[in-house]
Amino acid sequence: MEPGTRNLEPGTRNPELGTWNLETGTWNLEPGNRDLEKQNSGIRTLQAEPGLLLRPARFSEHGEPENSFAAGAFALSCLSIDAVYSRPLPKGSDNQQMIDLESFLRDVPDFPKPGILFKDITPLLASPAAFKEACDRLAKPFANKGVTKVVGIESRGFIFGAPVAQRLGAGFVPIRKPGKLPAETVSQSYQLEYGSDTIEIHADAIGPREKVLLVDDLLATGGTMAAAVELVAKLGGEVVGIAFVIELCFLPGRDKLAGQNVHALIQIK
């Protein structure tokens, strides 16, 4: 097999894949089409969703795949068929590799207690492409805001906050639960539905008038993030934005952050 991607004429059909679209460089799948992925362990059949596209994969001179793409629930390295799954993009999109991040969330019912539908981000974290896309999109709106510190809230805020700080050329600052930070700290308490909680930050973590971006995975009731805003203010920092991966829009979290520049990648209505 020749290295590189095959060049196909527009309208080329494959009975297993569909019709080749020259403009998008993809296979247009028809509902019900199936793709066979041959691996050393045998043949595995995957059901294609209507409207999904197939993108060509590159092969080395030895016939081995040089790349693979994560898309939706699939991450395929095709050895016999030079294509992998990718979700179609909205018309006019300027990012041909944009990923539907919400499709990587897993619903877990009755966790952590009965009646709660938990939005699990671990499938997103497990996909290199989706994780990179999420961090890129968290950072992008603040690329020219002069951010010098990115603050992540324990613990999932650390997962996203650190790579966002790297993208912005900023330092990373952790906000932690009481007793977890080794040096002098400043604390802020906030109310929960039943009782209260406290978070802390190092007293020297943020200087006066430093521009700060706050990052966390989820905006729900907003209490923890509102307390984090107060901590930054106590140190003299200026909050230029707050970024979340997920916002639960049916909860009043955004109300507690009134006046702040809040950015959420996925909004759950």
ROVO-335506 format. One record per residue: x, z, y of N, C-alpha, C in turn. Coordinates in steps of 0.001 Angstrom, whole numbers, plus 524288, in hexadecimal, padded with zeros to 5 digits. Last residue first. Layout:
% ROVO-335506
XZYXZYXZY/...
% end
This chain:
% ROVO-335506
78DB587397853AB788D0874B38567C7856A8787D85369/79AB5874A7854DE796998754C850F87919F876F4853BC/7A46D86CBF859207A0208700185AFB79BD387004856DE/7B1C886BCD859297AD2C86B2C855D67A8EF86ED8857DB/7B8BE86DEC861607B9108690485E817B413867CD85B80/7B6BE872E686E0A7B5EB873B0868667B5DC86E5C865B1/7BAB38794F879517BB148745D8767A7BA848757E870A9/7B80687EBA885807B7A987F5687FDB7B763879FB87D41/7BC148842C890057BC4287ED188E0B7BC8F87F0C88816/7B37588E48894D87B83B88C868923B7B7B5886D58906B/7A9D6891148987A7ADD588FFD89C577B2F488E1989A0D/7A6E68993F88DC67A50989667892617A96A895CC8965B/7A7BD89D588840E7AC6789ADB886417AAFF897A188B0B/79E5B8A0708809E7A21E8A493881CA7A7288A27788427/799D3896D987E63797E1899DE882DC79BB789E268846D/79E64893CC875217A00E89123879ED79E438942587ECA/798F389A1B86DB479E7589ADD86ED07A03F8987B873EE/78EAB89B59869C878FA389B5E86F6F7955A89BFA870F7/78BBA891B885FB178D27897008614978EFD896E4866FE/78A968877285DE0785CF88A8885D9B786D58904C85EC6/79458882FC85D7C79165882808625778C62885BB86262/79FB8886738597F79A6A8873B85788796C88877085C46/7AA8787E5D859B37A7068817D85CEF7A1AF881C485A4F/7B76D87CEE854DB7B1CC87CE2853D17AEFA8803C857D9/7C12387D44859F37C01687926856257BA368788F85570/7C29D87F87867A67C0CC881208627D7C07087C5C85EEE/7C91A88369873137C82D87F4B86F3D7C6B98819C869F2/7C8BB88543880527C7E6887EE87B517C649883C887768/7D0C5884EE88C097CD46882C2888267CCF98861888344/7D67A88A64892F07D50388518894857D1558829089093/7D7FF896BF897657D5C5893DF892FA7D3FD88E83894E7/7E31E89C2A89C437DEA08990389DCA7DCC2895D989919/7E8148A98889BDD7E7EB8A40689A6C7E2F58A15E89C38/7E8A68B42589D607E96D8B0C38A1E17E9628AAFC8A0AB/7E6068BAAC895A27EB948B96D896147ECBA8B5BC89AA3/7DB488BAD0896827DE268BFA8897627E3F88BEB58982D/7D8DB8B0B38934E7D8378B224898C87DB3B8B71B89A14/7DA8D8B189888947DDCE8ADF288B9D7DD878AF598916B/7D27F8B8AB886477D7F78BA0C885607DB9F8B69788891/7C9928B2CB8888D7CAB58B77C88B9A7D0678B91E88AF6/7CA348AB60880A67CA778A9A88861C7CBDE8AE438899F/7C8718B1F58782D7CD8A8AF6D878BD7CE4E8AD7387E4E/7BDF98B4658799F7C1D98B89787A147C7518B65987AC5/7B9D68AA948778B7B9168ACD587CBD7BCF58B14387DAD/7BC6D8A9C386CF87BEFE8A658870C07BE588A8618764F/7B5DB8B18B868B07BB858B1E78681A7BE4E8AE8A86C25/7AB948ADF886B7E7ADA68B2FB86D367B38D8B36086CFC/7A6C98A4E8867D57AA298A49386C677ACBE8A99786E23/7A0BC8A28A85F5F79E5D8A5C58636F7A1C38A62886849/7A7EE8985B85D0E7A2E089A2F85B1B7A03C89D6085F73/7B13E88F5E85BBC7AE4A891FF85FE07A8E98935285DBA/7BCC288EC58542D7B70388EEA854517B4FC891C58591D/7C7B288E84854E47C51588ACA851757BF3E88A6A8527D/7CDE088E66861AE7CBEB8910585D017C8F188D05859BD/7D5CA88F9486CEF7D43588C6A8686A7D23988FEF8640F/7D80188E5F87A857D672891BB876277D44B88E5E871C0/7E21688B6B882FC7DDF08892687FC77DCEB88CDD87B3E/7E68988EC688FA37E5BC8904F88A327E13888D47887C9/7F04E88F4D898F17EB9788C848973F7EB1C88CF989156/7F46C89A958A0007F54E896D089BC87F0228946489A19/7F2C98A22F8A7687F15389CCB8A8C87F2D3898C88A49E/7FC0C8AABC8A1B47F8478A9BB8A5ED7F7B38A3E98A714/7FE048A84C893B27FFA28A9B8898F47FB6F8A89389CF8/7FBD18AD95887657FA138A9CB88B4D7FBA28ABBA890AD/800788B585881887FF9C8B06887F1E7FE4C8AC2688315/8025A8BFDC88383805B98BC1288621804DA8B67888440/7FB578C54987D557FAFF8C5F1883017FE408C1EA885F8/7F4FC8BECF872EA7F9C78C10F8750D7F9968C10687B04/7E7B38C259870A17EB8F8BE53871CE7F0768C111873C7/7DC758C5868689C7E1108C6D586BB47E4958C21986C76/7CEFC8C991867257D3468C5EB866377D7B38C73A869FA/7C4B18D0A8861017C8D68D060864EA7CCD88CC5086351/7B6C88D32D860247BBD08D1B385DE97BFB78D1228625B/7AAF68DA8A85D217AE8F8D7C48609C7B38E8D66085DAF/79D788DAE2858C57A2838DD41859DB7A5D68D9FA85D87/797508D0BE854A8797288D6488534F79C9F8D87C8542F/79A1C8C7C085A02794918C8E885921793CE8CEA2857D3/7A4868CBDF862B47A26C8C8F985E4879CA78CA4585DB9/7AB678CB9986EAE7A7058CD7386B8A7A5AD8C9A786724/7B92D8CDEF8706C7B4688CAEB871407B0478CCAA86D66/7C5588D149876C27C1238D247872FF7BC628CEF38745C/7D26D8CE1C877C47CD3B8CD27879F57C9358CDF5875A1/7DFC48D1B387B217DB458D132877997D63C8D03687A9D/7ED158CEB887AE97E87B8CF8E87E2E7E3C88CE8387AB4/7F8FB8D4538757A7F4648D0EF8757C7F08C8D26E879C4/806538D41B871F9802378D643875617FDB58D25C875CB/808318CF02864B6809F48D0E5869D4805578D2FA86CFE/8031F8CBCA85B56807298CFD385B3D808AB8D21786087/7F5CF8CAC0857847FA068C8BF85AC87FE108CD0985BA2/7EE738D061851E47F12B8CC1084F417F5C08C9EA85264/7E8388D7B6856E17EC548D98E853737EF778D559850C9/7DC368D07C857947DF768D4F4859267E3848D66F85501/7DDB78C288855907DACD8C7658550C7DE6C8CBF985647/7E31B8B96F85F1D7E27A8BBCD859F77DF078C0A985A2A/7E6CA8AD6B864037E3918B207865067E2258B44E85FBD/7F3028A6E4865AB7EEDD8A8D5862387EBEC8AD72864A0/7F70789BBE86C5E7F6538A16786CD97F1F38A3238692C/800448919586DE27FBB38939E86B137FB9F8999286B5B/803A3888D08787B804AC88D20874EA7FFAB88EE687248/8027A87AA1878A68018A87FE587AAE8033F883F8876B7/80146870308768680647871FD8787B805F38776787AD8/7F85386D35871C47F82586DAE877737FD6286F43879CA/7FADD86D8F867447F95B8688B869847F97D868A986F79/7FC9F8784E86617800ED874A08654D7FFB086F5C867CF/7F28187C1F8678F7F6A987D8C86B3F7FB3A879BA86AD4/7EDE58781185E8E7EC1D87639863AA7F03387773867D1/7F30A87DCE856B57F4078782B857347F218875E185C54/7EEDF88828859C67F478886F4859B97F58E88119859F9/7E3BF8878E858D37E64A8888585DD07EBFB886F285DEE/7E0AE8867584E767E01788204851FE7E335882BD8570A/7E3C988FFC84A087E47888B1C847147E45A8866684AB2/7E0B8897AE850F87E652896A68504F7E7398914F84DD1/7D6268981884FA37D819895E6854807DDE4894D385459/7D50789D98846B47D4C4897E2846457D6578952E84B57/7D5168A812849357D9D98A5CF847147D9AF89FD8846FD/7D9B18AA898561C7DA268ABB98508B7D4F98AAC184DC2/7DA0B8A04485F317D7C18A54485DAE7D8058A5E8857C9/7E40089AD6867317E0BE89A818628D7DEF389FE7860EA/7E75D894C2872D27E62A899CB8706A7E27B898EB86BD4/7F17288DF9878717ECBD88D698753F7EBFB8928687255/7F73088C2D884CD7F66688F9B880497F13E88E3687D99/7F7328844D88BFD7FC4F8866C88A737FBE488A20885D5/7F0C3878FA8902D7F08A87D9388CBB7F60F87F4B88B38/7EE9B870D1897057F2DC8745F8982E7F2F387947894E3/7E766869778944F7E57786E0D897237E9C0871FF8985F/7E826860DB88DFE7EA3086084893537E85F8650C896BD/7E390863A0884857E8E486181884877EB4D86170889F7/7D9F9866EE881FB7DD1386A75885327E2B786894885D4/7D5078604B87B167D29E861168803A7D5F58644C883FD/7DC52860DB871EE7DBFB85C5A8756A7D98085D7787AB9/7DBBA8696D86B037DFA08696586F337DE868655187365/7D3DF86718864077D3A586C0B866DB7D73B86BEE86B9B/7D78985DBE8600B7D2E385DA2863527D1F9862C78662B/7E0398610985A327E0D485D2A85E587DC4185D6686227/7DB398679E852FC7DEFB869D0856BB7DFE48661C85B48/7D5128603484D7F7D2A5864A2850277D649866DB85452/7DCCA8597F849617D8E38577A84D0D7D66985BE785027/7E1E686050842867E4B585E0B846F87E0E185C1C84B15/7D99A8621F83B857DBFB8667C83E5D7DEE68647984330/7D7E185805837987D3BC85AAC83A837D5EA85F2A83DBA/7E1A3855E4832AF7DFA385278836D07DB808553483A1E/7E2D685DFD82B2F7E6AC85D4282F607E49585A05833E4/7D94A86641826F97DA30860B0827DC7DE298600E82C43/7D804870D08273E7DA9C86EA0822A77DBD0868D282336/7D219872B582FF97D79A8743D830137DAA2871BA82B9C/7C88586F3C82C217CAEB86C91830917D0C486DC8830C5/7C68B876AB8245B7C74987123822E37C9C586DFA82748/7C5D88800482AC67CA6687F28827677CADD8798C8255E/7BD818829F830E97C11287EA2832FA7C58687D6182F43/7B05E884FC82E7A7B5A4885A482C5E7B9278813482E3B/7A69388B48833CC7A92B886388347A7AEF2886E08330A/79C95891EF82D187A1E88920C82F1B7A42A88C8E82F63/790DD8966482F92793268918C82D8979880890EF83010/78B3C8A26882C3E78EEF89FAA82F98790F789ACF82CCF/785338A75A824E6782958A5158295A786198A21282D04/78E058B161820D87895E8AE2D81FEB786E48AC45824FD/79B2C8AFCB82607796D68B3038243B792068AF96823AE/7A2938A8BF8292D7A4688AD45826197A0178B10382478/79A7C8A16F820C279FB98A3978218E7A09A8A45582762/791B589B6881DE9791CC8A10E81CDE7974B8A35381D0D/797D588EEB81B457934F8924681C5A79455897F581AF8/7A0A98877D821297A0A788B8981D1E79C1E88F3A81E4C/7A3F387AAA823D97A00287EBD824947A01A8828281FFB/7AF98875BA828AC7ACB587709823E77A8E887B708251A/7B40086AF3830407B22F8705682FEF7AF188711B82AEC/7B62686091830D77B9E9863BE82DF67B8558698082DB8/7AF0A85C1C837507AE7285AF1831C27B23C85E1582E65/7B2A485E93841187AE5E861BD83EF47ADAA860CB8391F/7B9F6856E08435D7BBC285C10841D87B77185F4E83F57/7BBC984AB4841217B72284DF0841BD7B86B8536E83FD3/7C6BB84589847D37C48B847C88430E7BFC684B0A84460/7CCDA83A1384C917C9B183EB084D8D7C6FB8407B84891/7D2FD8318084C6C7D3DF8352F848377D0AE83A29848F5/7D11382BA0855117CF6A829698501E7D07682D0684B7D/7CCDF82EAD860907D02A8313285CA47CE6882F7B85740/7C5F782B2E8678E7CB5782979868597CF0782BF086472/7B96382606864C97BD2F82A3A864247C2AD82820864C7/7B20C81E43865547B50481F5E86A027B8ED823B88696F/7A94F8241F85C607AAF281F7C85F467ADE08211A8642E/7AE9582E26854007AABE82C40857BD7ACCE8277C85AA1/7B41B82AA6847667B46A82D0C84C887B00B82B0D85006/7B2A782DD7839B47B25082A3D83E177B24582D358433F/7BC48834C6832057B71C8348B8345D7B715830B4838ED/7C2F982FDC826F47C33E8317082C687BDCB8310C82EB2/7C9D882F0481ADA7C51E8300881DD87C63C8319E82372/7D2EF8246C818897D15C829E4818427CCB882AC381BD2/7D91381A338112F7D58E81C13815367D44C821CB81459/7DCB881316808E57DFA38145080DA37DC0A815F281211/7DC1B817B97FC577D8F78154B800727DB48816E0805AA/7E35D81D0D7F6947E1C5817E37F4D07DE8C814FA7F8D9/7E588826297FBD87E9D1823727F9487E85081DDF7F7CC/7E24382D41806D77E0888294E8031E7E52782654800E4/7DFA283972809A97E4418361E809737E33D8320F80534/7D61483FA5811977D76483C6180D227DCB1839C380DC6/7CDC5848D9814187D324847B1815937D576844BE810FD/7C0BA84B5F818917C459848B7815237C9DB8488681760/7B91E84EC681EF07BA708525681AB07BEAD8501481732/7BE8384890829B77B9FB84B31827877BBA484F0882369/7CB35845438267B7C6838439C8291E7C1D0846188268B/7D8B284376827287D4738471C826107CFAD8454282908/7E0E0839EB821447DDCA83B91825BF7D9A783F72823ED/7EE2C8373781E007E8C78384281C737E5FC83A5C8213B/7F93C82ED481B787F6178325381EAD7F0D28335081C10/7FE39828BD8147A8017382B68818537FE5082F3D81B93/7FC8E826C8806D37FA298278180BFA7FDC182A9180F9B/8052381DC38003D8031E82311800D2800BD823B180644/80A2C8145B7FED9804A7814987FD7B8025681A067FDE3/813EF813A28027581374815017FCED80DC0815897FB41/813048122580CC7814A480DA1809B18145680EB0803DE/807278198380F9480CBE8187980FDF80E0F813BC80C8B/7FB3E817598165D7FE148180A8117D803DA816CA81259/7F0F581CC381E087F5EC819FA81DB77F8AA81B408189B/7E31E81A5981D287E79581DE181CA77EC9081A9C81C48/7D862816A7825497DCB18154B821CB7E0D081998821A4/7CC6881DEE8251E7D0E781BF8827F87D54781AB582424/7BEE081CE98243E7C3BC81D6D8214D7C82481B108247E/7B43482447829617B7D581FEC829937BC768210982614/7A6B682767826FD7AC3E828C6827217AF8B823CD82732/79C8B82419825B879EDD823C282ADB7A4848255082B2D/7991682D0481BAF797BF8286281EBE79A588288D82413/7A3E88324D8147179F4C8331A817AE79E1982E1B81AAF/7A7FB82FD8807717A8A982ED980D067A39482FD380FE6/7ABF68379E7FD447A76C835247FFA57A8528348880583/7B69B8351A7F4ED7B4A9837D87F97D7B013834D57FBC5/7BCA88370C7E8C57B8E3834077EBC17B6BA837547F032/7C9478363B7E39D7C562839B07E5F17C1CD836677E95A/7D0FE834587D8927CDD4831D37DC957C9AF835AB7DE6F/7DD3683B007D66B7D8C1837F17D4B07D5E18359A7D94A/7E60983FB37D9F17E2B3842DB7D68F7DDED83FDD7D4A6/7EA3E838937E0A17ECE2839627DBA97E97983C547D7CE/7DEF9831BA7E5BA7E33F835697E6237E5C6835FE7E0C5/7D6CC829A27ECB67D9E082A317E7FA7DE7282DDA7E8F5/7CAA982A4B7F1587CFEA82BE37F2CD7D2FC82CE47EDCB/7C0AD821C97F4447C3A48242E7F0077C91A825737F1E8/7B55E823357FB947BAEE821DB7FBB47BDA3824A77F73F/7A8DA81D947FD847AC348218E7FB437B1D581F977FB41/79D5A81C438056E7A24581A408035B7A5AA81EAC80171/794F7820FF80A1379524820F78046D79A1081EC380223/794B9819018155B792BD81DA48129C792F981D0480CBA/7A108812C1817AC79B688125D8173D799748171281424/7ABA1813CC820927A9228152C81BA27A3408145581BF4/7B44580BBA825E57AF1780DCF827077AC5580EDE821D6/7C19180E2F826EE7BD7880C58823717B85C80ED58253B/7C84380B248331D7C61680EA782F2A7C29A80BA282B61/7CAEE8076183CFA7CEF28081A839057CD3580BA7834A8/7C3EA804F8844967C52880A82843EE7C98080B7484000/7C43A7F9FB843D47C4857FC88848EF7C62C8023F8486F/7C2D37F757839527C7DC7F65383BCD7C87C7F962840DA/7BD9B7FD5182F0C7BC807FCA5834977C1B37FC0783775/7B9D47F99D8226D7BE327FAE5825E27BCBE7F99B82B84/7AF737FF6A81B497B1427FB0081E667B5947FCB48221C/7B12D8063280F397ADC7804528135D7B0377FFBD81624/7B53F80A71805827B62980CDD80A957B25880B2580EC7/7B351805247FC6F7B35580AD77FC1F7B38280D6180174/7B3C27FAA47FF1B7AEF47FCAA7FCB67AEC3802947FC6A/7B7CF7F71580B5F7B9BC7F967806877B4FF7FBF5803FD/7B91A7EC8C814457B5EA7F060811757B8C27F24280C9E/7BC6A7E8EA821087BE277E97081B9B7BB057EDB4818EE/7B9DE7E92682B6C7B5C27E7B0827CC7B7587E7F382222/7C6707E55182FF77C15B7E7B2831047BD3D7E5B282D3A/7D11B7E679826D57CDE57E34A82A427C8B17E60882B3A/7DAEF7F07F8270F7D6867EDE88248E7D36C7EACC82890/7E7037F4F28248B7E40A7F256828A17DFC37EF2E82601/7EB348015581F9C7E9517FC0381EA17E65A7F9E88235A/7F6108081A824BB7F070807C5824097EEC98022082333/8023D80A7E81DBA7FEF4809D8822527F93B8094E820E0/808AB80322813698080B807A5816D4804918066781B6F/8021A7FCB6808CF805347FC6580D868046E8015E810C4/80346800007FB568000080000800008036A80000804DD/
% end
